[in-house]
């Protein structure tokens, strides 16, 4: 989505408040990137330690029969709804008070809320805590916004691929270990482990990440100019719609996947560990694909990478419908992970190349909103479909939805000029990229 660049040479005055004017990024960007990578890995490992097994925890809290997938979908959707509301607010505060502060808030706040979930006495308390979780957390967009505000422009795709690799790596180790812990010790202890992992991530950011943040001038804070600039940026609304559609599609099977695995293994005692294993291999494959796709997208183009990965991911959803053994699912999940790994780094890079640097926090706040609405609707729809038609139909719906997303991306997204240069050009100080 090209944007006409200004016809003047950049100067120090052109750099928006809150970000350094140098095109090479913050001098300590490597240290920050390393700290953020390990912190994100710890947090996602913690979240995935318990989130894939929420349906089993819901059943332990007294829900039974066809209402299990319904309540699993509701608890998943609850966090998405509140996150969609709070995302732009946290993004606005990040642009005015610093991105590092928002990362620490998301991780430490999430530590408290997830710890309390392990003490829930009924499904209503669990639902209330999920609502609170959505309003407080959001570690991935907050972390990527911070990284994107310090890394060099030419390392954008690679850096975002690394961050996505941390997400997928944490999402692969967490479910596997969490599943074994849950099978052996029950579903409450993993929440305490999650709280500890999030707390560790928050401390790592607090003491390890570096941010040279300069607050915007008073007139900018009063006038709300960055928000108007962001919403007027050509192509941003189209990208937000893609974030919504992509997350809606990806979350359709989220609440029912553990139940689908349980149906295949025919053993409730092994369901959690087998689910963890399958999610682990998916995450490992996605982690590898994310770093490779991130590097390739800097050269081949972010749009091409996005469309290709989305098509392949959609096509690989359909064979899940016919899977009858864990071995078949293992093969499908590896292929699925390899295909899906390049989608989010490409989406994040497209946003970063479209919006002004002064609005990166708000931009990723709005992508959080679009994503969270999709994550809120997807599990509810998937849970309803599974309740009415069984645990296999949602995979067909997911595959069809992803193919539609690929078609929308191919038609509506125009790669920024030169793909590697930000669409808003030198006016923003040769900007950096974000989530």
Secondary structure, DSSP 8 states (H G I E B T S, - for coil): ------SS---GGGS-TTS-S-TT--TTHHHHHHHHHHHHHHHHHHHHHHGGGHHHHHHHTT--TTHHHHHHHHHHHHHHHHHHHHHHHHHHHHHHH-HHHHHHHHHHHHHHHHHHHTT--SHHHHHHHHHHHHHH--HHHHHHHHHHTTS-GGGHHHHHHHHHHHHHHHHHHHHHHHHHHHHHH-SSHHHHHHHHHHHHHHHHHHHH---------HHHHHHTHHHHHHHHSTTHHHHHHHHHHHHHHHTTTTTTHHHHHHHHHT-HHHHHHHHHHHHHHHHHHHHHHHHHHHHHHHHH-HHHHHHHHHHHHHHHHHGGGG--SHHHHHHHHHHHHHHHTTHHHHHHHHHHTTS-GGGHHHHHHHHHHHHHHHHHHHHHHHHHHHHHH-SSHHHHHHHHHHHHHHHHHHHH----TTTTS-TTGGGGTS-----
